[in-house]
C-alpha cells in the first residue's frame, strides 16, 4: 500500500535592509521566523508586523513546494515591505525538506490510482 508522501521545504524568513536604513515596520534587521509544515515558529520575545506577515503569507506555500529552476519562485528570494516608505525586505530561504503523508494533512481521500 502506498504511503502517499509529499515533501515541503522548511523556510526561514529574515528581515534585511540597507545599512543605516530607517525601518518603518517596527522590524529589526536580523529578525526572523521559520515555516515548518503549516506552522510559523518565532523566536521567544520577538514580534512581527501583521501587515508584513499579511504580504508574505500568500507566497510561503508556493515557496515551500519544489519549482522549476527557471521559475521566479525558485530564483527570487526577497519580498519588499508592504509600506512603500520602508526599505525593508524579507529574505525567504529554503531550508531542508520535510515529508508529510496526505491522510495526515486532509480529510479528503485521494482518488483510486486507476482514476485521473
C-alpha positions, 0 to 999 in steps of 0.5 A, a space after each residue: 500500500 502506498 504511503 502517499 508522501 509529499 515533501 515541503 521545504 522548511 523556510 526561514 524568513 529574515 528581515 534585511 535592509 540597507 545599512 543605516 536604513 530607517 525601518 518603518 515596520 517596527 522590524 529589526 534587521 536580523 529578525 526572523 521566523 521559520 515555516 515548518 509544515 503549516 506552522 510559523 515558529 518565532 523566536 521567544 520575545 520577538 514580534 512581527 508586523 501583521 501587515 508584513 506577515 499579511 504580504 508574505 503569507 500568500 507566497 510561503 506555500 508556493 515557496 515551500 513546494 519544489 519549482 522549476 529552476 527557471 521559475 521566479 519562485 525558485 530564483 527570487 528570494 526577497 519580498 519588499 515591505 508592504 509600506 512603500 516608505 520602508 526599505 525593508 525586505 524579507 529574505 525567504 530561504 529554503 531550508 531542508 525538506 520535510 515529508 508529510 503523508 496526505 491522510 495526515 494533512 486532509 480529510 479528503 481521500 485521494 482518488 483510486 490510482 486507476 482514476 485521473 
